[in-house]
Amino acid sequence: MHAFLSLLFSMHALFSLLFSLSLSLVEADVVAQFQDVPECLEYFYQGKVPEWGATTPGAARLCQRFANRYHFATLYDTAQRIAVYSAYRFQPSNGGGREKRWFVEPQLVNSSWAAEMKDGYWLGKDNPDIFLGERQALNEDYTHSGFDRGHLNPNGHHAVPGRNATFTLTNVVPQNPKFNQDAWRIHELDLTDIFRTQCSEAYVLVGAVPSTDNWIIKNNVRRVNIPDYMWNAYCCVDANGRPVLSGAATARNTEQNRVDQHSLTELSAFLQQFDISPVGQLFHNHCQA
C-alpha cells in the first residue's frame, strides 16, 4: 500500500509539473516565433508569416491578448519602439469598444510577468520602481508630442472585444494628425467597404517604415521613432478560402495627406528599397489561386 501511494504521489507531482509547463507555454504573449502559437498563426493567410521585418534587430513577436483570448499579431521593433507590422483578420464592427485606456505589454518589461496586455497607467502604479518603457512606448511619450497615436490595426476593423485590443501602444505609431484623421482614416473606411462587399474573409497587414533619425524626444531621450511611411496590404478569399482579391497602399507620414494604391508586387518593390534582405511573400503564394 505504501508503494502504491508513493506511486500515486509521484504521478500527481508529474502531472502537476506538466500542467504548469503547459500553462506557461500557452500564456506567453511574447513568443520566439508566431508559428509556435497556432492561434496566432490564424491572422496570417494560410499560416504564412511574412519574411519582411524578420531580421529587425530587437524584434519581438507579440500574440496580442485581451480578455483572455488572442485578437491579432504584431512584429514589434523594441529599439525604435514602434511596430514593424500588425496582422489581423477583418471583422465588421459592432460599435462600442473605443478605449480611453492605453495598454502596454507586460512581458516586454519582464518575460515572467503574467500574459495579457495591461492598462499602462495601473501597471505603472503597481510597479512604481520599475520603468515600463525600456522596450516599448508609453502613453506619456505621445502626450504633447504633436503626433497622434496612430493605429496600425484599426479599431474600426473589429468587433468588441477585438476592437478594445487594438488600443495597445504596441499597435500604434506616431502619426501626423492631419494625415491620420483625414486621408488614412478615409482609406480605412474604403477598405471596410471592400472587405464587407467583396470578401468572405480578409487578411490584412499594416506596417510602418521607420525614419532614419526622426524621434519623439522626452527629457533629451529619443523615445519613439516617427515613421516616414505607412503601408498596408490585404488578401481577400471566398467562402472556400480561395483568393479573389488583393491590394496594397503606401503613404508618407506627413501633411501631404495622400494614400497611393498599389498591387502586392508594387508594394514589395517599394518595401525592398528599405532593406537589403528580400521582402519575400507578404501572403501565401502572393494571394494567388
C-alpha positions in Angstrom: 0.0 0.0 0.0 2.8 2.4 0.8 4.5 1.8 -2.5 1.1 2.3 -4.3 0.6 5.6 -2.5 4.1 6.7 -3.3 3.5 5.9 -7.0 0.2 7.9 -6.9 2.0 10.9 -5.3 4.8 10.8 -7.9 2.3 10.6 -10.8 0.4 13.6 -9.3 3.6 15.6 -9.0 4.5 14.8 -12.6 1.1 15.7 -13.9 1.2 19.0 -11.9 4.6 19.8 -13.4 3.4 19.1 -16.9 0.2 21.1 -16.4 2.3 24.1 -15.1 4.6 23.8 -18.1 1.7 23.7 -20.5 0.2 26.8 -18.9 3.5 28.7 -19.1 3.7 27.9 -22.8 0.1 28.8 -23.6 0.2 32.0 -21.6 3.2 33.6 -23.4 2.3 36.7 -25.3 5.8 37.4 -26.4 6.9 34.3 -28.4 10.0 33.2 -30.2 8.1 32.6 -33.4 4.5 33.2 -34.4 4.5 29.6 -35.6 4.8 28.5 -32.0 1.2 29.5 -31.3 -1.4 28.1 -33.6 -4.0 30.6 -32.5 -1.6 33.4 -33.5 -1.0 31.9 -37.0 -4.7 32.4 -37.8 -4.1 36.0 -38.5 -1.8 35.2 -41.4 -3.3 33.8 -44.7 -2.6 30.1 -44.8 -0.4 30.5 -41.8 2.3 32.2 -43.9 4.3 34.7 -41.8 6.0 37.4 -43.9 9.7 37.4 -44.2 9.6 41.2 -44.2 10.9 42.6 -41.0 12.1 39.2 -39.6 15.7 40.4 -39.3 14.8 43.6 -37.5 17.3 44.0 -34.5 15.4 43.5 -31.3 12.2 42.4 -32.9 9.6 41.0 -30.6 6.7 38.8 -31.8 3.5 39.6 -29.9 0.4 37.5 -29.9 -2.0 40.3 -28.8 -4.2 39.0 -26.0 -7.1 40.9 -24.4 -10.0 39.4 -22.3 -8.1 36.1 -22.2 -8.0 35.5 -26.0 -5.9 36.5 -28.9 -7.0 39.1 -31.4 -4.1 39.8 -33.7 -0.4 39.6 -34.1 2.3 42.2 -34.1 6.0 42.2 -35.0 7.4 44.9 -32.7 10.7 46.8 -33.0 11.8 47.2 -29.4 14.7 49.6 -30.4 12.5 52.0 -32.4 9.5 51.4 -30.0 7.1 51.1 -32.9 5.5 48.1 -34.7 7.0 46.7 -37.9 3.5 45.5 -38.8 0.3 44.1 -37.3 -1.5 41.2 -38.9 -5.2 40.7 -38.5 -8.5 39.3 -40.0 -11.2 41.9 -40.7 -14.3 41.8 -38.6 -17.4 44.0 -39.2 -17.5 46.5 -36.4 -20.5 46.3 -34.0 -19.8 49.7 -32.4 -18.5 50.3 -28.9 -15.1 49.3 -27.6 -13.4 52.7 -28.0 -11.0 52.7 -25.1 -9.9 55.6 -23.0 -7.1 53.4 -21.7 -3.9 52.7 -23.5 -2.4 49.2 -22.9 1.2 48.0 -22.8 2.7 44.5 -23.0 3.9 43.3 -19.6 6.1 40.7 -21.0 8.2 43.3 -22.8 9.0 44.6 -19.3 9.7 41.2 -17.7 9.2 37.9 -19.5 8.0 36.2 -16.3 5.1 38.7 -15.8 1.6 37.5 -16.5 0.4 37.4 -20.0 -2.2 39.8 -21.5 -2.0 43.5 -22.3 -2.5 45.8 -19.3 -3.5 49.3 -18.7 -0.2 51.1 -18.7 -1.3 53.6 -16.0 -2.2 51.0 -13.5 0.7 48.7 -14.4 3.0 51.6 -13.6 1.2 52.3 -10.3 1.5 48.7 -9.3 5.2 48.7 -10.1 6.5 52.2 -9.2 10.1 51.2 -9.0 10.2 49.6 -12.5 10.5 51.5 -15.7 8.0 50.1 -18.2 9.3 51.8 -21.3 12.8 50.3 -21.9 11.5 48.2 -24.8 8.2 49.8 -25.7 6.5 53.2 -26.0 4.4 54.6 -23.1 1.4 56.8 -23.2 3.3 59.8 -21.8 5.7 59.5 -24.8 2.8 60.7 -27.1 1.4 63.3 -24.7 2.1 66.8 -26.1 4.3 65.3 -28.8 2.3 66.8 -31.7 1.6 63.3 -33.1 -1.5 61.1 -32.9 -1.3 57.6 -31.5 -2.0 56.1 -35.0 -3.4 52.6 -35.1 -1.8 50.1 -37.5 -4.5 47.5 -36.9 -7.5 49.9 -36.9 -10.2 49.6 -34.2 -12.9 50.1 -36.8 -12.0 46.8 -38.4 -13.0 44.7 -35.4 -16.0 43.9 -33.2 -15.8 44.1 -29.4 -13.6 42.8 -27.7 -11.2 42.8 -30.6 -11.8 46.4 -31.0 -10.7 47.1 -27.4 -7.5 45.1 -28.0 -6.3 47.5 -30.8 -5.7 50.2 -28.1 -2.3 48.8 -27.2 0.7 51.1 -27.6 2.5 48.2 -29.4 -0.1 48.6 -32.2 0.4 52.4 -32.7 3.0 54.7 -34.2 3.4 58.5 -34.1 1.2 59.6 -37.0 0.8 63.1 -38.5 -2.6 64.3 -37.1 -3.9 65.7 -40.4 -2.9 62.5 -42.3 -4.3 60.2 -39.6 -7.6 61.9 -39.3 -8.2 62.5 -43.0 -6.6 60.5 -45.8 -5.6 57.4 -43.8 -9.0 57.4 -42.0 -10.8 57.5 -45.3 -8.6 54.8 -46.7 -9.5 52.5 -43.7 -13.2 53.2 -44.4 -12.8 52.4 -48.1 -11.2 49.1 -47.1 -14.1 48.4 -44.8 -16.5 48.7 -47.8 -14.3 46.4 -49.9 -14.0 43.8 -47.2 -17.7 43.8 -46.4 -18.9 43.6 -50.0 -16.2 41.6 -51.9 -14.6 39.3 -49.3 -15.7 36.3 -47.4 -12.6 36.7 -45.3 -9.9 39.4 -45.4 -6.4 39.0 -44.1 -4.6 42.3 -43.6 -1.1 43.6 -42.8 -0.5 47.2 -41.8 3.1 48.4 -41.2 5.4 51.4 -40.8 8.8 52.2 -42.3 10.9 54.0 -39.6 12.7 57.2 -40.2 16.5 57.4 -40.2 16.6 59.8 -37.3 13.3 61.4 -36.5 12.1 60.8 -33.0 9.7 61.8 -30.3 12.1 63.2 -27.7 11.3 63.4 -24.0 13.8 64.7 -21.4 16.5 64.7 -24.1 16.0 61.0 -24.7 15.0 59.6 -28.1 11.8 57.7 -27.1 9.7 56.8 -30.2 10.7 56.7 -33.9 8.5 58.8 -36.1 7.9 56.7 -39.3 8.5 58.1 -42.7 5.8 55.9 -44.3 2.7 53.8 -43.6 1.7 50.9 -45.7 -0.9 48.1 -45.8 -1.7 45.1 -47.8 -4.7 42.7 -47.9 -5.7 39.3 -49.3 -9.4 38.5 -49.7 -10.7 35.0 -50.0 -14.1 33.5 -50.9 -16.1 31.1 -48.8 -13.9 28.2 -49.9 -10.7 30.0 -48.9 -9.7 30.8 -52.4 -8.0 34.2 -53.1 -10.3 36.5 -55.0 -8.8 40.0 -54.5 -5.7 41.7 -53.2 -4.3 45.1 -52.9 -1.9 47.4 -51.1 -1.3 51.1 -50.3 1.5 53.4 -49.1 1.6 56.9 -47.7 4.1 59.4 -46.4 3.5 60.2 -42.8 3.2 63.9 -43.4 0.7 66.6 -44.1 0.9 65.6 -47.7 -2.2 63.7 -46.7 -2.3 61.3 -49.6 -2.6 57.5 -49.9 -1.3 55.8 -53.0 -2.8 52.5 -54.2 -0.6 49.6 -55.3 -0.6 45.9 -56.2 1.1 43.5 -53.8 4.0 43.3 -56.3 4.4 47.0 -56.3 4.3 47.2 -52.5 7.1 44.5 -52.3 9.2 46.7 -54.7 8.5 49.7 -52.5 9.5 47.9 -49.3 12.6 46.4 -50.9 14.3 49.8 -51.0 14.4 49.9 -47.2 16.0 46.5 -46.6 18.8 44.5 -48.1 17.0 41.3 -47.2 14.5 40.1 -49.8 10.9 41.1 -49.0 9.6 37.7 -49.9 5.9 36.9 -49.9 3.6 39.0 -47.8 0.9 36.4 -48.2 1.0 32.8 -49.1 1.6 32.4 -52.9 1.2 36.2 -53.2 -2.5 35.8 -52.6 -3.0 33.9 -55.9 -5.1 30.8 -56.5 
